[in-house]
Amino acid sequence: MTWTTRRTALAALVLLLLCVGLISTSVTTDQDTGESTQRITRAVSGHAPAARSDSGIGWD
């Protein structure tokens, strides 16, 4: 294998792993009742995520 072929194969592998990682992350976020998305939104807006108790009541 030449250096260009190796570099192309490595780039394709990294891109494939990146796509698989993004797809698996989006699937787990969707199945996780959107809590991850809510946590990210609150972090961006400057609010801390609500604490969760066993009763399911969140304290904002």
Buried (B, 14 or more C-beta within 10 A) or exposed (E): EEEEEEEEEEEEEEEEEEEEEEEEEEEEBEEEEEEBEBBEEBEEEEEEBEEEEEEEEEEE
